[in-house]
Amino acid sequence: MAALDWSQCPAVESIPGKVSGAWVLRGTRMPVATIFENLEAGANIDDIMEWFDGLDREQVKAVIEFAARSLEIPASAR
């Protein structure tokens, strides 16, 4: 499976020198990978919001929805 093109997700940014250039929620230091690691471990959005101060629920949801849409098979490929 190809890596997601996070540059197409407006809720995230990657800035050289900020969290080693990792994709983070825009305006934060929260790596996108951390969201998915917590979800994989059984957390839900409410848990993530409680554990990590300063996050915007809509940003977290946008990242999850972007990843889900990226996994959909285009109608032309079916």
Residue pairs with C-beta under 8 A, 6 or more apart in sequence:
4 66
4 67
4 70
5 70
6 12
6 14
6 23
6 32
6 66
7 14
8 66
9 62
9 63
9 66
10 26
10 62
11 25
11 26
11 58
11 59
11 62
11 63
11 66
12 23
12 24
12 25
12 26
12 32
12 59
12 63
13 23
13 24
13 26
13 27
14 21
14 22
14 23
14 24
15 21
18 24
18 29
19 29
19 31
22 31
22 32
22 33
23 31
23 32
23 33
24 30
24 31
24 32
25 32
25 35
25 55
25 56
25 59
25 60
25 63
26 59
28 54
28 55
28 59
30 52
30 54
30 55
32 63
34 52
35 48
35 60
35 63
35 64
36 67
38 47
38 48
38 51
39 48
39 64
43 51
45 57
45 60
45 61
45 64
48 55
48 60
49 55
49 57
49 60
